[in-house]
């Protein structure tokens, strides 16, 4: 039996305010060959395992191009999920062609929930 695909319209964005997060890490891989790749990872505590976390570039980005601003969104997948507190991964990936980031700020609404220094891997 084929698994039905879930569309965005069937999913619900839920409030991230007050969410607990941990284990944030950001790194820029500058090892050859080009282009360089950039990654941010962390974990977010949610009310059931049917919630996933999205990290999306904030618009507008701000005045300092070396600081990446990300919005965190929590999305509830449809269905019946056990009400069990769970840690879910949050991840952002980008190919870097210009200015390298030195810091990442993760936002929940207008609140910064994580300030992450960027580690260079070369």
DRENTORKOL-3810 file (N, C-alpha, C; in nm, 4 decimals):
REM DRENTORKOL-3810
@n.u->0.0844; n.v->-0.1175; n.w->0.0000; ca.u->0.0000; ca.v->0.0000; ca.w->0.0000; c.u->0.0888; c.v->0.1236; c.w->0.0000
@n.u->0.0666; n.v->0.2148; n.w->-0.0908; ca.u->0.1474; ca.v->0.3360; ca.w->-0.1031; c.u->0.1093; c.v->0.4364; c.w->0.0057
@n.u->0.2111; n.v->0.5023; n.w->0.0585; ca.u->0.1885; ca.v->0.6041; ca.w->0.1621; c.u->0.1409; c.v->0.7330; c.w->0.0945
@n.u->0.0357; n.v->0.7917; n.w->0.1477; ca.u->-0.0185; ca.v->0.9162; ca.w->0.0919; c.u->0.0756; c.v->1.0315; c.w->0.1228
@n.u->0.0938; n.v->1.1189; n.w->0.0260; ca.u->0.1775; ca.v->1.2370; ca.w->0.0463; c.u->0.0974; c.v->1.3440; c.w->0.1192
@n.u->0.1658; n.v->1.4149; n.w->0.2078; ca.u->0.1030; ca.v->1.5230; ca.w->0.2832; c.u->0.1350; c.v->1.6547; c.w->0.2144
@n.u->0.0359; n.v->1.7358; n.w->0.1914; ca.u->0.0589; ca.v->1.8671; ca.w->0.1323; c.u->0.0702; c.v->1.9707; c.w->0.2435
@n.u->0.1269; n.v->2.0853; n.w->0.2092; ca.u->0.1407; ca.v->2.1945; ca.w->0.3061; c.u->0.0037; c.v->2.2354; c.w->0.3596
@n.u->-0.0983; n.v->2.2333; n.w->0.2748; ca.u->-0.2323; ca.v->2.2742; ca.w->0.3168; c.u->-0.2883; c.v->2.1835; c.w->0.4259
@n.u->-0.2417; n.v->2.0576; n.w->0.4302; ca.u->-0.2905; ca.v->1.9635; ca.w->0.5310; c.u->-0.2157; c.v->1.9777; c.w->0.6633
@n.u->-0.1076; n.v->2.0539; n.w->0.6656; ca.u->-0.0272; ca.v->2.0696; ca.w->0.7846; c.u->-0.0609; c.v->2.2016; c.w->0.8530
@n.u->-0.0317; n.v->2.2093; n.w->0.9806; ca.u->-0.0656; ca.v->2.3282; ca.w->1.0583; c.u->0.0598; c.v->2.3834; c.w->1.1254
@n.u->0.0886; n.v->2.5120; n.w->1.1030; ca.u->0.1995; ca.v->2.5777; ca.w->1.1718; c.u->0.1527; c.v->2.6071; c.w->1.3132
@n.u->0.2332; n.v->2.5632; n.w->1.4117; ca.u->0.1964; ca.v->2.5839; ca.w->1.5511; c.u->0.2929; c.v->2.6817; c.w->1.6168
@n.u->0.2528; n.v->2.7363; n.w->1.7285; ca.u->0.3281; ca.v->2.8376; ca.w->1.8018; c.u->0.4598; c.v->2.7792; c.w->1.8537
@n.u->0.5697; n.v->2.8502; n.w->1.8293; ca.u->0.6985; ca.v->2.8057; ca.w->1.8833; c.u->0.7347; c.v->2.8812; c.w->2.0107
@n.u->0.6561; n.v->2.9832; n.w->2.0468; ca.u->0.6869; ca.v->3.0649; ca.w->2.1646; c.u->0.6975; c.v->2.9756; c.w->2.2886
@n.u->0.8057; n.v->2.9920; n.w->2.3612; ca.u->0.8291; ca.v->2.9137; ca.w->2.4818; c.u->0.8927; c.v->2.7786; c.w->2.4562
@n.u->0.9212; n.v->2.7470; n.w->2.3297; ca.u->0.9830; ca.v->2.6175; ca.w->2.2977; c.u->1.1250; c.v->2.6115; c.w->2.3536
@n.u->1.1612; n.v->2.4963; n.w->2.4036; ca.u->1.2955; ca.v->2.4728; ca.w->2.4541; c.u->1.3793; c.v->2.4146; c.w->2.3407
@n.u->1.5040; n.v->2.4619; n.w->2.3293; ca.u->1.5928; ca.v->2.4084; ca.w->2.2268; c.u->1.7293; c.v->2.3811; c.w->2.2883
@n.u->1.8075; n.v->2.3006; n.w->2.2160; ca.u->1.9401; ca.v->2.2640; ca.w->2.2684; c.u->2.0310; c.v->2.2191; c.w->2.1533
@n.u->2.1574; n.v->2.2003; n.w->2.1864; ca.u->2.2572; ca.v->2.1403; ca.w->2.0967; c.u->2.2706; c.v->2.2120; c.w->1.9623
@n.u->2.2680; n.v->2.3445; n.w->1.9632; ca.u->2.2837; ca.v->2.4197; ca.w->1.8395; c.u->2.4302; c.v->2.4173; c.w->1.7962
@n.u->2.4511; n.v->2.4037; n.w->1.6655; ca.u->2.5856; ca.v->2.4023; ca.w->1.6098; c.u->2.5785; c.v->2.4537; c.w->1.4663
@n.u->2.6713; n.v->2.5405; n.w->1.4299; ca.u->2.6782; ca.v->2.5933; ca.w->1.2936; c.u->2.8209; c.v->2.5782; c.w->1.2433
@n.u->2.8352; n.v->2.5365; n.w->1.1168; ca.u->2.9679; ca.v->2.5221; ca.w->1.0612; c.u->2.9689; c.v->2.5531; c.w->0.9119
@n.u->3.0859; n.v->2.6018; n.w->0.8680; ca.u->3.1102; ca.v->2.6307; ca.w->0.7273; c.u->3.2215; c.v->2.5382; c.w->0.6819
@n.u->3.1922; n.v->2.4559; n.w->0.5835; ca.u->3.2891; ca.v->2.3615; ca.w->0.5287; c.u->3.3564; c.v->2.4268; c.w->0.4085
@n.u->3.4845; n.v->2.4639; n.w->0.4245; ca.u->3.5579; ca.v->2.5289; ca.w->0.3167; c.u->3.6586; c.v->2.4341; c.w->0.2516
@n.u->3.6472; n.v->2.3064; n.w->0.2812; ca.u->3.7396; ca.v->2.2099; ca.w->0.2214; c.u->3.7125; c.v->2.1984; c.w->0.0716
@n.u->3.8201; n.v->2.1822; n.w->-0.0077; ca.u->3.8012; ca.v->2.1663; ca.w->-0.1520; c.u->3.7196; c.v->2.0408; c.w->-0.1818
@n.u->3.6487; n.v->2.0370; n.w->-0.2895; ca.u->3.6348; ca.v->2.1387; ca.w->-0.3933; c.u->3.5273; c.v->2.2398; c.w->-0.3576
@n.u->3.5260; n.v->2.3502; n.w->-0.4304; ca.u->3.4233; ca.v->2.4537; ca.w->-0.4144; c.u->3.2932; c.v->2.4015; c.w->-0.4724
@n.u->3.1780; n.v->2.4511; n.w->-0.4430; ca.u->3.1515; ca.v->2.5628; ca.w->-0.3528; c.u->3.1521; c.v->2.5181; c.w->-0.2070
@n.u->3.1622; n.v->2.6168; n.w->-0.1159; ca.u->3.1589; ca.v->2.5901; ca.w->0.0272; c.u->3.0157; c.v->2.5611; c.w->0.0699
@n.u->3.0005; n.v->2.4734; n.w->0.1695; ca.u->2.8663; ca.v->2.4449; ca.w->0.2194; c.u->2.8561; c.v->2.4831; c.w->0.3667
@n.u->2.7371; n.v->2.5326; n.w->0.4043; ca.u->2.7110; ca.v->2.5878; ca.w->0.5367; c.u->2.5936; c.v->2.5138; c.w->0.5990
@n.u->2.6033; n.v->2.4855; n.w->0.7299; ca.u->2.5004; ca.v->2.4058; ca.w->0.7970; c.u->2.4724; c.v->2.4589; c.w->0.9378
@n.u->2.3470; n.v->2.4480; n.w->0.9799; ca.u->2.3051; ca.v->2.4794; ca.w->1.1168; c.u->2.2182; c.v->2.3633; c.w->1.1629
@n.u->2.2464; n.v->2.3115; n.w->1.2833; ca.u->2.1638; ca.v->2.2048; ca.w->1.3391; c.u->2.1327; c.v->2.2350; c.w->1.4850
@n.u->2.0242; n.v->2.1793; n.w->1.5321; ca.u->1.9842; ca.v->2.1918; ca.w->1.6715; c.u->1.8681; c.v->2.0977; c.w->1.6977
@n.u->1.8165; n.v->2.1025; n.w->1.8190; ca.u->1.7017; ca.v->2.0209; ca.w->1.8564; c.u->1.5992; c.v->2.1086; c.w->1.9268
@n.u->1.4716; n.v->2.0773; n.w->1.9048; ca.u->1.3621; ca.v->2.1531; ca.w->1.9643; c.u->1.2690; c.v->2.0555; c.w->2.0345
@n.u->1.2266; n.v->2.0927; n.w->2.1554; ca.u->1.1332; ca.v->2.0086; ca.w->2.2298; c.u->0.9900; c.v->2.0422; c.w->2.1870
@n.u->0.9148; n.v->1.9372; n.w->2.1495; ca.u->0.7775; ca.v->1.9548; ca.w->2.1010; c.u->0.6845; c.v->1.8603; c.w->2.1766
@n.u->0.5541; n.v->1.8831; n.w->2.1629; ca.u->0.4543; ca.v->1.8087; ca.w->2.2386; c.u->0.4185; c.v->1.6716; c.w->2.1856
@n.u->0.4585; n.v->1.6410; n.w->2.0605; ca.u->0.4325; ca.v->1.5075; ca.w->2.0055; c.u->0.5271; c.v->1.4825; c.w->1.8886
@n.u->0.5521; n.v->1.3562; n.w->1.8534; ca.u->0.6484; ca.v->1.3260; ca.w->1.7476; c.u->0.5989; c.v->1.3595; c.w->1.6065
@n.u->0.4767; n.v->1.4089; n.w->1.5923; ca.u->0.4251; ca.v->1.4496; ca.w->1.4623; c.u->0.4570; c.v->1.5940; c.w->1.4270
@n.u->0.5363; n.v->1.6610; n.w->1.5103; ca.u->0.5758; ca.v->1.7996; ca.w->1.4842; c.u->0.7184; c.v->1.7981; c.w->1.4290
@n.u->0.7417; n.v->1.8793; n.w->1.3250; ca.u->0.8794; ca.v->1.8958; ca.w->1.2780; c.u->0.9143; c.v->2.0433; c.w->1.2762
@n.u->1.0451; n.v->2.0712; n.w->1.2817; ca.u->1.0951; ca.v->2.2087; ca.w->1.2880; c.u->1.1551; c.v->2.2490; c.w->1.1542
@n.u->1.1220; n.v->2.3693; n.w->1.1103; ca.u->1.1788; ca.v->2.4266; ca.w->0.9883; c.u->1.2596; c.v->2.5502; c.w->1.0248
@n.u->1.3768; n.v->2.5639; n.w->0.9649; ca.u->1.4567; ca.v->2.6858; ca.w->0.9776; c.u->1.4590; c.v->2.7514; c.w->0.8404
@n.u->1.4116; n.v->2.8759; n.w->0.8340; ca.u->1.3988; ca.v->2.9489; ca.w->0.7080; c.u->1.4665; c.v->3.0845; c.w->0.7243
@n.u->1.5365; n.v->3.1294; n.w->0.6196; ca.u->1.6005; ca.v->3.2611; ca.w->0.6235; c.u->1.4984; c.v->3.3699; c.w->0.6536
@n.u->1.5334; n.v->3.4560; n.w->0.7486; ca.u->1.4463; ca.v->3.5671; ca.w->0.7872; c.u->1.4499; c.v->3.6745; c.w->0.6786
@n.u->1.3366; n.v->3.7335; n.w->0.6515; ca.u->1.3275; ca.v->3.8431; ca.w->0.5542; c.u->1.2739; c.v->3.9670; c.w->0.6235
@n.u->1.3431; n.v->4.0807; n.w->0.6212; ca.u->1.4749; ca.v->4.1020; ca.w->0.5628; c.u->1.5846; c.v->4.0439; c.w->0.6517
@n.u->1.7038; n.v->4.0282; n.w->0.5955; ca.u->1.8140; ca.v->3.9641; ca.w->0.6659; c.u->1.8785; c.v->4.0516; c.w->0.7719
@n.u->1.8701; n.v->4.1787; n.w->0.7638; ca.u->1.9350; ca.v->4.2642; ca.w->0.8634; c.u->2.0513; c.v->4.3395; c.w->0.8014
@n.u->2.1207; n.v->4.4190; n.w->0.8834; ca.u->2.2242; ca.v->4.5077; ca.w->0.8300; c.u->2.3631; c.v->4.4448; c.w->0.8284
@n.u->2.3866; n.v->4.3390; n.w->0.9039; ca.u->2.5181; ca.v->4.2762; ca.w->0.9082; c.u->2.5151; c.v->4.1464; c.w->0.8272
@n.u->2.5794; n.v->4.1439; n.w->0.7091; ca.u->2.5755; ca.v->4.0241; ca.w->0.6257; c.u->2.6499; c.v->3.9045; c.w->0.6850
@n.u->2.7313; n.v->3.9264; n.w->0.7893; ca.u->2.8045; ca.v->3.8163; ca.w->0.8523; c.u->2.7189; c.v->3.7411; c.w->0.9546
@n.u->2.6021; n.v->3.7947; n.w->0.9890; ca.u->2.5120; ca.v->3.7282; ca.w->1.0838; c.u->2.3888; c.v->3.6791; c.w->1.0085
@n.u->2.3725; n.v->3.5479; n.w->1.0030; ca.u->2.2565; ca.v->3.4878; ca.w->0.9377; c.u->2.1403; c.v->3.4869; c.w->1.0354
@n.u->2.0250; n.v->3.5356; n.w->0.9911; ca.u->1.9043; ca.v->3.5362; ca.w->1.0729; c.u->1.8099; c.v->3.4286; c.w->1.0201
@n.u->1.7690; n.v->3.3366; n.w->1.1084; ca.u->1.6786; ca.v->3.2286; ca.w->1.0708; c.u->1.5522; c.v->3.2337; c.w->1.1550
@n.u->1.4377; n.v->3.2107; n.w->1.0916; ca.u->1.3104; ca.v->3.1941; ca.w->1.1618; c.u->1.2861; c.v->3.0460; c.w->1.1818
@n.u->1.2452; n.v->3.0091; n.w->1.3033; ca.u->1.2070; ca.v->2.8705; ca.w->1.3299; c.u->1.0551; c.v->2.8595; c.w->1.3262
@n.u->1.0054; n.v->2.7614; n.w->1.2537; ca.u->0.8630; ca.v->2.7327; ca.w->1.2469; c.u->0.8421; c.v->2.5871; c.w->1.2874
@n.u->0.7395; n.v->2.5626; n.w->1.3675; ca.u->0.7020; ca.v->2.4258; ca.w->1.4044; c.u->0.5767; c.v->2.3891; c.w->1.3268
@n.u->0.5782; n.v->2.2722; n.w->1.2644; ca.u->0.4679; ca.v->2.2293; ca.w->1.1792; c.u->0.4134; c.v->2.0970; c.w->1.2306
@n.u->0.2827; n.v->2.0948; n.w->1.2578; ca.u->0.2141; ca.v->1.9732; ca.w->1.3019; c.u->0.1660; c.v->1.8965; c.w->1.1792
@n.u->0.2107; n.v->1.7732; n.w->1.1661; ca.u->0.1640; ca.v->1.6881; ca.w->1.0579; c.u->0.0249; c.v->1.6355; c.w->1.0921
@n.u->-0.0567; n.v->1.6075; n.w->0.9913; ca.u->-0.1908; ca.v->1.5574; ca.w->1.0193; c.u->-0.1858; c.v->1.4166; c.w->1.0772
@n.u->-0.2921; n.v->1.3781; n.w->1.1428; ca.u->-0.3018; ca.v->1.2441; ca.w->1.1992; c.u->-0.3140; c.v->1.2473; c.w->1.3493
@n.u->-0.3206; n.v->1.1295; n.w->1.4062; ca.u->-0.3307; ca.v->1.1142; ca.w->1.5512; c.u->-0.1925; c.v->1.0773; c.w->1.6030
@n.u->-0.1392; n.v->1.1615; n.w->1.6905; ca.u->-0.0045; ca.v->1.1424; ca.w->1.7441; c.u->-0.0128; c.v->1.1280; c.w->1.8955
@n.u->0.0693; n.v->1.0396; n.w->1.9540; ca.u->0.0698; ca.v->1.0293; ca.w->2.1002; c.u->0.1233; c.v->1.1590; c.w->2.1610
@n.u->0.0628; n.v->1.2042; n.w->2.2668; ca.u->0.1055; ca.v->1.3276; ca.w->2.3327; c.u->0.2251; c.v->1.2971; c.w->2.4220
@n.u->0.3391; n.v->1.2815; n.w->2.3574; ca.u->0.4648; ca.v->1.2490; ca.w->2.4239; c.u->0.5647; c.v->1.3589; c.w->2.3898
@n.u->0.6225; n.v->1.4200; n.w->2.4915; ca.u->0.7224; ca.v->1.5239; ca.w->2.4685; c.u->0.8411; c.v->1.4604; c.w->2.3972
@n.u->0.8823; n.v->1.5233; n.w->2.2868; ca.u->0.9876; ca.v->1.4672; ca.w->2.2020; c.u->1.0861; c.v->1.5764; c.w->2.1609
@n.u->1.2089; n.v->1.5366; n.w->2.1345; ca.u->1.3084; ca.v->1.6268; ca.w->2.0773; c.u->1.3145; c.v->1.5983; c.w->1.9283
@n.u->1.2960; n.v->1.7020; n.w->1.8459; ca.u->1.3025; ca.v->1.6855; ca.w->1.7011; c.u->1.4175; c.v->1.7693; c.w->1.6456
@n.u->1.4798; n.v->1.7232; n.w->1.5365; ca.u->1.5909; ca.v->1.7992; ca.w->1.4795; c.u->1.5428; c.v->1.9227; c.w->1.4041
@n.u->1.6262; n.v->2.0260; n.w->1.4069; ca.u->1.6068; ca.v->2.1458; ca.w->1.3245; c.u->1.7346; c.v->2.1595; c.w->1.2429
@n.u->1.7204; n.v->2.1867; n.w->1.1136; ca.u->1.8387; ca.v->2.1923; ca.w->1.0276; c.u->1.8195; c.v->2.2949; c.w->0.9167
@n.u->1.9312; n.v->2.3618; n.w->0.8843; ca.u->1.9353; ca.v->2.4557; ca.w->0.7722; c.u->2.0643; c.v->2.4286; c.w->0.6953
@n.u->2.0573; n.v->2.4234; n.w->0.5625; ca.u->2.1735; ca.v->2.3998; ca.w->0.4774; c.u->2.1742; c.v->2.5024; c.w->0.3646
@n.u->2.2943; n.v->2.5464; n.w->0.3273; ca.u->2.3071; ca.v->2.6451; ca.w->0.2199; c.u->2.4430; c.v->2.6285; c.w->0.1526
@n.u->2.4470; n.v->2.6539; n.w->0.0232; ca.u->2.5733; ca.v->2.6627; ca.w->-0.0491; c.u->2.6157; c.v->2.8089; c.w->-0.0447
@n.u->2.7398; n.v->2.8346; n.w->-0.0013; ca.u->2.7896; ca.v->2.9714; ca.w->0.0163; c.u->2.8737; c.v->3.0109; c.w->-0.1049
@n.u->2.8388; n.v->3.1220; n.w->-0.1663; ca.u->2.9172; ca.v->3.1726; ca.w->-0.2788; c.u->2.9732; c.v->3.3113; c.w->-0.2503
@n.u->2.9252; n.v->3.3766; n.w->-0.1453; ca.u->2.9704; ca.v->3.5128; ca.w->-0.1145; c.u->3.0293; c.v->3.5216; c.w->0.0243
@n.u->2.9820; n.v->3.6189; n.w->0.1008; ca.u->3.0306; ca.v->3.6455; ca.w->0.2353; c.u->3.0031; c.v->3.5269; c.w->0.3277
@n.u->3.1053; n.v->3.4880; n.w->0.4030; ca.u->3.0891; ca.v->3.3789; ca.w->0.4994; c.u->3.0246; c.v->3.4325; c.w->0.6271
@n.u->2.9380; n.v->3.3524; n.w->0.6872; ca.u->2.8738; ca.v->3.3909; ca.w->0.8129; c.u->2.9684; c.v->3.3648; c.w->0.9290
@n.u->2.9589; n.v->3.4487; n.w->1.0323; ca.u->3.0370; ca.v->3.4293; ca.w->1.1547; c.u->2.9468; c.v->3.3946; c.w->1.2731
@n.u->2.8158; n.v->3.4214; n.w->1.2597; ca.u->2.7193; ca.v->3.3948; ca.w->1.3663; c.u->2.5832; c.v->3.3680; c.w->1.3048
@n.u->2.5024; n.v->3.2892; n.w->1.3778; ca.u->2.3645; ca.v->3.2620; ca.w->1.3368; c.u->2.2746; c.v->3.2960; c.w->1.4545
@n.u->2.1667; n.v->3.3713; n.w->1.4280; ca.u->2.0639; ca.v->3.3989; ca.w->1.5282; c.u->1.9364; c.v->3.3281; c.w->1.4844
@n.u->1.8834; n.v->3.2427; n.w->1.5724; ca.u->1.7590; ca.v->3.1713; ca.w->1.5437; c.u->1.6470; c.v->3.2415; c.w->1.6184
@n.u->1.5406; n.v->3.2760; n.w->1.5463; ca.u->1.4271; ca.v->3.3493; ca.w->1.6010; c.u->1.3041; c.v->3.2608; c.w->1.6120
@n.u->1.2265; n.v->3.2842; n.w->1.7177; ca.u->1.0901; ca.v->3.2342; ca.w->1.7308; c.u->1.0056; c.v->3.3603; c.w->1.7401
@n.u->0.9383; n.v->3.3952; n.w->1.6310; ca.u->0.8688; ca.v->3.5233; ca.w->1.6269; c.u->0.9711; c.v->3.6350; c.w->1.6321
@n.u->0.9596; n.v->3.7259; n.w->1.7292; ca.u->1.0549; ca.v->3.8366; ca.w->1.7414; c.u->1.1629; c.v->3.8089; c.w->1.8460
@n.u->1.1582; n.v->3.6913; n.w->1.9096; ca.u->1.2546; ca.v->3.6558; ca.w->2.0143; c.u->1.3691; c.v->3.5727; c.w->1.9579
@n.u->1.4928; n.v->3.6068; n.w->1.9959; ca.u->1.6086; ca.v->3.5250; ca.w->1.9596; c.u->1.6159; c.v->3.4104; c.w->2.0596
@n.u->1.6111; n.v->3.2865; n.w->2.0096; ca.u->1.6170; ca.v->3.1706; ca.w->2.0999; c.u->1.7546; c.v->3.1048; c.w->2.0993
@n.u->1.8396; n.v->3.1415; n.w->2.0013; ca.u->1.9753; ca.v->3.0863; ca.w->1.9988; c.u->2.0674; c.v->3.1806; c.w->1.9230
@n.u->2.1865; n.v->3.2046; n.w->1.9794; ca.u->2.2948; ca.v->3.2759; ca.w->1.9113; c.u->2.4079; c.v->3.1752; c.w->1.8992
@n.u->2.4449; n.v->3.1441; n.w->1.7754; ca.u->2.5373; ca.v->3.0343; ca.w->1.7498; c.u->2.6608; c.v->3.0863; c.w->1.6767
@n.u->2.7817; n.v->3.0659; n.w->1.7313; ca.u->2.9016; ca.v->3.1012; ca.w->1.6564; c.u->2.9224; c.v->2.9991; c.w->1.5441
@n.u->2.9792; n.v->3.0450; n.w->1.4330; ca.u->3.0038; ca.v->2.9559; ca.w->1.3189; c.u->3.1469; c.v->2.9031; c.w->1.3260
@n.u->3.1630; n.v->2.7714; n.w->1.3178; ca.u->3.2925; ca.v->2.7065; ca.w->1.3176; c.u->3.3346; c.v->2.6839; c.w->1.1732
@n.u->3.4627; n.v->2.7140; n.w->1.1437; ca.u->3.5160; ca.v->2.6949; ca.w->1.0089; c.u->3.5865; c.v->2.5599; c.w->1.0023
@n.u->3.5542; n.v->2.4835; n.w->0.9008; ca.u->3.6215; ca.v->2.3561; ca.w->0.8769; c.u->3.6964; c.v->2.3707; c.w->0.7470
@n.u->3.8295; n.v->2.3610; n.w->0.7549; ca.u->3.9080; ca.v->2.3780; ca.w->0.6325; c.u->4.0119; c.v->2.2698; c.w->0.6187
END
